[in-house]
């Protein structure tokens, strides 16, 4: 039973093999703080600083490193529990909202990654709460720390500013500027965006080095499916889900519009509607010219979707439809969390290195066949100092993969001379044993 849960439930996300971006996080956070602030390019420093001290306390194992991200998600969930009680009082939706939040497939998947996303969720929820509760100092703290944790947090205050403009359009159209600038929201936005400027300048300066990126162009399939994709965390694997996430997008969009029907909650629900729609519209719109869309970078959209689903349920007058819709989304989310993990698992590089570490001798080396498997190779190797990138073509290490962690001394231009052996690691988790002889290169497939 335990083995099944470890491969067919979200527990897989906690225990599976570290993948490239996670290995980059661990290796970066292992460096001195001065390196983190000076050398990580456009990567905001906050998460790496937190991970730096976290690993000093708890180590660098998969579970230890991922626990920091899950802690951020845990704080976000606690925040939703507190907020749901304020919104729904003693209504059963007060417990249903945090439950649906916790089991949302998109949020739960990224809650375990050794990346910024767990804390991204926390700062986004905190910002939503602070804005609607008119806690302006808290709003500034949440948005600024969120931005220095993940750059795409900027779309949260931008969406909030748009919401404020819509709510105050009469004052703006009548040029009542004194009344406008006296409002705490406006002053808060000035402080927020002013404090974001230093890192925004750094991003602009560093972006010239990103001649190639990990972003992919968007197309009409993404546009039709994006709301569903953001709810379940779908990125194209398995390929046949596009049609179904498009159907889910239609259902979600219909519910989002329905949530705006009651006048008593329309202002609050419009806020969540804009938090879901505005970032997607901006990023996808720009991505037709310059690709910027990555679903996990827009995690606040998924959070807003959860709130909107619950808001739509609350707007239903008949309890039967409330219970039916609530049960349907909860059963779907939990069922998806048990069906999808096995289809969404990372390449098991850990298993590869269990074999490699058992076979290699003291003089043998590890050669990563691609930059896309280099950091995992360093992380899992029994001797990280003897891990190299096999690079006979002298190709520059991609900046977007993490060139800040790579030096020229880590490049191998040839296979090692026999009797020294090289374990050539491929992206798919297979490896070859390679070496050079007087007669030429030789290899043995594994």
Wavefront OBJ file of the C-alpha trace (Angstrom):
o trace
v 0.000 0.000 0.000
v 2.797 2.435 0.907
v 4.642 1.745 -2.356
v 1.453 2.460 -4.297
v 0.924 5.760 -2.450
v 4.527 6.764 -3.104
v 3.983 6.377 -6.843
v 0.277 7.231 -7.287
v -0.382 10.094 -4.884
v 1.079 13.534 -4.112
v 3.558 11.769 -1.829
v 5.466 11.093 -5.055
v 6.106 14.831 -5.365
v 7.810 14.780 -1.965
v 9.950 11.678 -2.481
v 10.697 11.507 -6.212
v 14.087 12.197 -7.762
v 15.317 15.789 -7.753
v 15.111 17.384 -11.192
v 17.248 20.054 -12.833
v 15.676 23.245 -11.435
v 15.490 21.775 -7.941
v 19.149 20.754 -8.110
v 19.978 24.288 -9.230
v 18.138 25.664 -6.181
v 20.016 23.386 -3.785
v 23.431 24.019 -5.335
v 22.816 27.780 -5.457
v 21.566 27.988 -1.877
v 24.628 26.011 -0.746
v 26.837 28.902 -1.855
v 27.644 31.914 0.382
v 25.006 34.628 0.662
v 27.244 37.020 -1.262
v 27.138 34.642 -4.238
v 23.335 34.439 -4.070
v 22.928 38.218 -4.201
v 25.590 38.867 -6.838
v 25.591 35.951 -9.256
v 22.096 34.562 -9.824
v 21.169 36.939 -12.634
v 17.434 37.648 -12.731
v 16.624 35.099 -10.003
v 15.225 37.037 -6.992
v 17.209 36.230 -3.833
v 14.621 35.750 -1.073
v 13.854 32.054 -1.564
v 17.527 31.146 -1.956
v 18.374 32.939 1.278
v 15.609 31.044 3.098
v 16.783 27.756 1.586
v 20.407 28.565 2.490
v 19.608 28.678 6.202
v 16.998 25.902 5.998
v 19.567 23.459 4.614
v 22.043 24.414 7.334
v 19.445 23.213 9.836
v 17.889 20.237 8.054
v 20.295 19.117 5.334
v 20.053 18.792 1.563
v 18.072 15.571 1.109
v 15.045 15.606 -1.202
v 12.565 15.617 1.671
v 14.484 18.172 3.738
v 14.832 20.637 0.853
v 11.234 20.195 -0.310
v 9.892 20.706 3.195
v 10.694 24.423 3.029
v 8.450 24.839 -0.001
v 5.688 22.831 1.648
v 6.002 25.044 4.722
v 5.175 28.066 2.561
v 2.157 26.212 1.155
v 1.178 25.257 4.705
v 1.240 28.910 5.795
v -0.870 29.782 2.754
v -3.403 27.112 3.717
v -3.580 28.402 7.297
v -4.157 31.887 5.906
v -7.020 30.568 3.752
v -8.544 28.784 6.776
v -8.517 32.039 8.737
v -9.871 34.049 5.811
v -12.604 31.528 4.960
v -13.982 31.841 8.499
v -14.146 35.606 8.097
v -15.928 35.314 4.734
v -18.393 32.477 5.368
v -18.731 32.529 9.177
v -20.367 29.234 10.215
v -21.404 28.221 6.709
v -20.016 24.882 5.506
v -18.083 26.713 2.779
v -15.831 28.013 5.584
v -14.186 24.588 5.727
v -14.766 23.663 2.090
v -12.698 26.598 0.711
v -9.428 25.693 2.493
v -10.012 22.016 1.712
v -10.408 22.704 -2.018
v -7.374 24.995 -1.839
v -5.251 22.289 -0.214
v -6.198 19.539 -2.695
v -6.007 21.712 -5.815
v -3.761 19.692 -8.178
v -1.807 22.697 -9.470
v -1.032 24.103 -6.042
v -0.292 20.741 -4.444
v 2.153 19.738 -7.177
v 4.259 22.889 -6.932
v 4.004 23.003 -3.142
v 6.680 20.287 -3.035
v 9.208 21.629 -5.546
v 12.529 22.957 -4.297
v 11.703 26.224 -5.973
v 10.050 29.496 -5.066
v 6.479 28.317 -5.639
v 5.378 27.305 -2.126
v 6.285 30.757 -0.810
v 4.892 32.364 -3.958
v 1.534 30.892 -2.896
v 1.876 32.280 0.614
v 2.744 35.820 -0.464
v -0.027 35.808 -3.085
v -2.678 34.696 -0.571
v -1.366 37.217 1.953
v -1.551 39.980 -0.658
v -5.122 39.043 -1.657
v -6.170 39.057 1.990
v -4.427 42.333 2.814
v -5.978 44.150 -0.144
v -9.560 43.056 0.496
v -9.192 43.600 4.246
v -7.619 47.044 3.658
v -4.470 46.124 5.578
v -2.187 48.436 3.643
v 1.112 47.853 5.450
v 0.588 44.140 5.159
v -0.198 44.624 1.464
v 3.132 46.384 0.930
v 5.058 43.680 2.780
v 3.306 40.824 0.946
v 3.734 42.293 -2.532
v 7.324 43.429 -2.112
v 8.551 40.221 -0.461
v 6.559 38.241 -3.008
v 8.286 40.086 -5.853
v 11.736 39.455 -4.368
v 10.723 35.819 -4.121
v 9.341 35.494 -7.686
v 9.370 38.177 -10.382
v 5.888 37.301 -11.724
v 4.440 38.449 -8.402
v 4.383 41.874 -10.106
v 1.134 40.858 -11.810
v -0.614 40.721 -8.425
v -0.307 44.450 -7.569
v -0.887 45.314 -11.242
v -4.197 43.442 -11.147
v -5.052 45.017 -7.809
v -4.346 48.464 -9.257
v -6.651 47.741 -12.192
v -9.367 46.629 -9.780
v -8.948 49.873 -7.850
v -9.221 51.894 -11.082
v -12.468 50.129 -11.988
v -13.911 50.703 -8.524
v -12.898 54.406 -8.565
v -13.503 55.183 -12.222
v -15.993 57.955 -11.432
v -13.448 59.932 -9.398
v -10.825 59.438 -12.091
v -13.139 60.475 -14.934
v -14.133 63.585 -12.969
v -10.439 64.410 -12.396
v -10.858 64.392 -8.631
v -7.115 63.911 -8.196
v -6.886 65.075 -4.596
v -9.463 62.529 -3.523
v -7.669 59.896 -5.561
v -4.203 60.481 -4.115
v -5.495 60.647 -0.560
v -6.580 57.023 -0.719
v -4.367 54.529 1.074
v -4.524 52.125 -1.865
v -2.816 54.637 -4.153
v -0.109 55.462 -1.635
v 0.480 51.768 -1.046
v 0.867 51.100 -4.768
v 3.419 53.909 -5.062
v 5.472 52.376 -2.255
v 5.149 48.854 -3.679
v 6.264 49.729 -7.191
v 9.019 52.045 -5.920
v 10.497 49.207 -3.847
v 10.317 46.903 -6.870
v 12.364 49.250 -9.056
v 15.880 48.107 -7.964
v 15.244 44.512 -8.958
v 13.331 45.524 -12.082
v 16.413 47.463 -13.207
v 18.564 44.394 -12.612
v 16.180 42.251 -14.657
v 16.368 44.687 -17.567
v 20.175 44.694 -17.425
v 20.455 40.922 -17.189
v 17.846 40.174 -19.859
v 20.329 41.017 -22.621
v 22.172 37.795 -21.764
v 19.045 35.666 -22.281
v 19.428 35.062 -25.997
v 17.720 31.693 -25.496
v 15.081 30.935 -22.868
v 12.893 28.136 -21.573
v 9.673 29.864 -22.687
v 7.610 28.319 -25.458
v 5.312 30.190 -27.868
v 1.598 30.103 -27.110
v -1.054 28.975 -29.561
v -4.821 28.701 -29.807
v -4.816 25.340 -27.968
v -3.337 27.033 -24.909
v -5.785 29.936 -25.083
v -8.762 27.548 -25.134
v -7.375 25.350 -22.375
v -5.512 27.761 -20.121
v -8.071 28.104 -17.310
v -8.333 24.323 -17.033
v -4.574 23.936 -17.307
v -4.055 26.416 -14.489
v -6.529 24.571 -12.275
v -4.971 21.109 -12.655
v -1.350 22.026 -13.487
v -1.384 20.530 -16.984
v 1.525 21.406 -19.303
v 1.045 18.928 -22.138
v 1.807 15.529 -20.581
v -0.006 13.290 -21.413
v -0.766 14.836 -24.787
v -4.441 13.836 -24.948
v -5.638 16.051 -22.071
v -5.789 19.259 -24.120
v -9.369 18.585 -25.203
v -10.515 17.906 -21.659
v -8.812 20.937 -20.124
v -10.523 23.031 -22.814
v -13.887 21.675 -21.603
v -12.856 22.368 -18.012
v -11.922 25.926 -19.026
v -15.451 26.493 -20.349
v -16.962 25.200 -17.103
v -14.655 27.347 -14.999
v -15.262 30.492 -17.042
v -19.009 29.982 -16.769
v -18.737 29.604 -12.999
v -16.509 32.674 -12.744
v -19.091 34.795 -14.563
v -21.868 33.308 -12.448
v -19.996 34.287 -9.270
v -20.430 37.949 -10.299
v -24.231 37.706 -10.327
v -25.038 38.418 -6.636
v -24.778 42.149 -5.935
v -23.824 41.622 -2.289
v -20.565 39.829 -3.163
v -19.913 41.228 -6.640
v -17.133 43.610 -5.619
v -15.174 40.916 -3.798
v -15.706 38.318 -6.529
v -14.733 40.822 -9.228
v -11.394 41.140 -7.445
v -10.755 37.391 -7.775
v -12.052 37.441 -11.354
v -9.499 40.076 -12.294
v -6.757 38.220 -10.400
v -7.471 35.198 -12.585
v -8.024 36.925 -15.930
v -5.691 39.936 -15.994
v -2.329 38.135 -15.516
v -3.302 35.505 -18.100
v -4.434 38.143 -20.598
v -1.263 40.199 -20.185
v 1.194 37.322 -20.307
v -0.498 35.353 -23.097
v -1.059 38.532 -25.108
v 2.624 39.453 -24.936
v 3.616 35.818 -25.551
v 2.274 35.943 -29.106
v 5.133 38.403 -29.755
v 7.711 37.435 -27.114
v 7.054 34.185 -25.201
v 6.635 34.761 -21.461
v 4.064 32.140 -20.460
v 4.915 29.369 -18.015
v 1.942 28.085 -16.025
v 3.771 27.755 -12.698
v 4.899 31.383 -12.926
v 1.229 32.407 -12.704
v 0.331 30.496 -9.559
v -1.762 33.414 -8.185
v -4.181 32.702 -11.052
v -4.745 29.172 -9.719
v -5.365 30.572 -6.244
v -7.937 33.015 -7.612
v -9.618 30.169 -9.505
v -10.165 28.229 -6.278
v -11.754 31.259 -4.629
v -13.962 31.855 -7.676
v -15.213 28.264 -7.771
v -16.260 28.560 -4.133
v -17.758 31.998 -4.781
v -19.843 30.516 -7.600
v -21.054 27.737 -5.300
v -22.030 30.340 -2.712
v -23.983 32.240 -5.402
v -26.191 29.233 -6.159
v -29.606 29.594 -4.564
v -30.494 25.918 -4.393
v -28.542 23.833 -1.895
v -28.794 20.792 -4.160
v -26.710 22.494 -6.847
v -24.328 23.821 -4.200
v -23.692 20.352 -2.822
v -23.487 18.796 -6.291
v -20.961 21.327 -7.596
v -18.899 21.277 -4.399
v -18.794 17.472 -4.333
v -17.948 17.355 -8.038
v -14.929 19.674 -7.745
v -13.680 18.013 -4.573
v -13.983 14.478 -5.955
v -12.426 15.574 -9.244
v -9.475 17.271 -7.498
v -8.773 14.359 -5.149
v -9.186 11.803 -7.950
v -6.873 13.780 -10.234
v -4.261 13.861 -7.470
v -4.221 10.059 -7.410
v -4.388 9.543 -11.183
v -1.942 12.175 -12.435
v 1.274 11.753 -10.365
v 2.425 8.586 -12.124
v 2.040 10.405 -15.464
v 3.831 13.516 -14.208
v 6.860 11.957 -12.520
v 10.390 13.233 -13.067
v 13.124 11.101 -14.645
v 14.544 8.905 -11.886
v 18.145 10.159 -11.939
v 18.506 9.073 -8.316
v 18.137 5.420 -9.363
v 20.663 5.971 -12.143
v 23.242 7.221 -9.664
v 22.597 4.436 -7.194
v 23.987 2.158 -9.886
v 26.696 4.558 -11.077
v 27.985 5.212 -7.560
v 28.184 1.466 -6.940
v 30.133 0.817 -10.153
v 32.565 3.720 -10.328
v 36.091 3.618 -9.004
v 37.926 6.411 -7.226
v 39.557 7.652 -10.434
v 36.439 7.422 -12.589
v 34.467 10.515 -13.554
v 30.860 11.365 -14.300
v 30.115 13.084 -17.599
v 26.745 14.766 -18.066
v 25.794 14.401 -21.721
v 23.688 17.593 -21.610
v 23.431 20.768 -19.522
v 19.896 19.608 -18.740
v 21.207 16.756 -16.604
v 24.371 18.398 -15.237
v 23.066 19.735 -11.922
v 21.271 16.500 -11.011
v 24.521 14.668 -11.714
v 26.398 16.903 -9.277
v 23.674 16.525 -6.653
v 23.497 12.722 -6.761
v 27.140 11.896 -7.429
v 29.106 10.366 -4.559
v 31.986 12.656 -5.595
v 30.543 15.945 -6.943
v 34.014 17.339 -7.672
v 34.506 14.648 -10.329
v 31.382 15.545 -12.308
v 31.877 17.269 -15.669
v 29.793 18.381 -18.605
v 30.844 16.486 -21.715
v 31.274 19.365 -24.157
v 33.547 18.483 -27.092
v 32.059 21.293 -29.177
v 32.970 24.056 -26.690
v 29.306 25.121 -26.598
v 28.528 27.840 -24.043
v 26.482 26.662 -21.083
v 22.928 28.086 -21.446
v 22.352 31.099 -19.204
v 18.736 30.114 -18.562
v 19.758 26.671 -17.282
v 22.090 28.176 -14.681
v 25.463 29.199 -16.073
v 26.225 31.117 -12.867
v 27.055 27.791 -11.198
v 29.319 26.501 -13.981
v 33.017 27.162 -14.585
v 35.368 26.252 -17.441
v 37.065 23.675 -15.207
v 33.846 21.647 -15.185
v 33.927 21.084 -18.958
v 35.257 17.842 -20.430
v 36.274 17.981 -24.081
v 37.202 14.303 -24.460
v 36.531 10.952 -22.834
v 38.946 10.074 -20.011
v 41.957 7.879 -20.966
v 41.696 4.193 -20.079
v 41.917 2.702 -17.432
v 40.022 5.740 -16.129
v 36.359 5.475 -17.073
v 33.629 8.029 -17.626
v 29.985 7.440 -16.787
v 28.109 9.375 -19.467
v 24.679 10.337 -18.095
v 21.839 10.949 -20.561
v 18.718 13.055 -20.053
v 16.478 9.981 -20.070
v 18.303 8.478 -17.063
v 20.373 5.925 -18.987
v 24.164 5.956 -18.977
v 27.139 4.669 -20.941
v 30.577 3.743 -19.655
v 33.054 5.536 -21.920
v 36.814 5.944 -22.180
v 39.502 6.741 -24.692
v 42.052 4.152 -25.865
v 45.014 4.396 -28.228
v 42.683 2.975 -30.895
v 39.982 5.620 -30.247
v 36.945 6.097 -28.051
v 35.049 3.146 -26.633
v 31.771 2.814 -24.802
v 29.543 0.317 -23.078
v 25.799 0.880 -22.935
v 23.924 0.530 -19.648
l 1 2 3 4 5 6 7 8 9 10 11 12 13 14 15 16 17 18 19 20 21 22 23 24 25 26 27 28 29 30 31 32 33 34 35 36 37 38 39 40 41 42 43 44 45 46 47 48 49 50 51 52 53 54 55 56 57 58 59 60 61 62 63 64 65 66 67 68 69 70 71 72 73 74 75 76 77 78 79 80 81 82 83 84 85 86 87 88 89 90 91 92 93 94 95 96 97 98 99 100 101 102 103 104 105 106 107 108 109 110 111 112 113 114 115 116 117 118 119 120 121 122 123 124 125 126 127 128 129 130 131 132 133 134 135 136 137 138 139 140 141 142 143 144 145 146 147 148 149 150 151 152 153 154 155 156 157 158 159 160 161 162 163 164 165 166 167 168 169 170 171 172 173 174 175 176 177 178 179 180 181 182 183 184 185 186 187 188 189 190 191 192 193 194 195 196 197 198 199 200 201 202 203 204 205 206 207 208 209 210 211 212 213 214 215 216 217 218 219 220 221 222 223 224 225 226 227 228 229 230 231 232 233 234 235 236 237 238 239 240 241 242 243 244 245 246 247 248 249 250 251 252 253 254 255 256 257 258 259 260 261 262 263 264 265 266 267 268 269 270 271 272 273 274 275 276 277 278 279 280 281 282 283 284 285 286 287 288 289 290 291 292 293 294 295 296 297 298 299 300 301 302 303 304 305 306 307 308 309 310 311 312 313 314 315 316 317 318 319 320 321 322 323 324 325 326 327 328 329 330 331 332 333 334 335 336 337 338 339 340 341 342 343 344 345 346 347 348 349 350 351 352 353 354 355 356 357 358 359 360 361 362 363 364 365 366 367 368 369 370 371 372 373 374 375 376 377 378 379 380 381 382 383 384 385 386 387 388 389 390 391 392 393 394 395 396 397 398 399 400 401 402 403 404 405 406 407 408 409 410 411 412 413 414 415 416 417 418 419 420 421 422 423 424 425 426 427 428 429 430 431 432 433 434 435 436 437 438 439 440 441 442 443 444 445 446
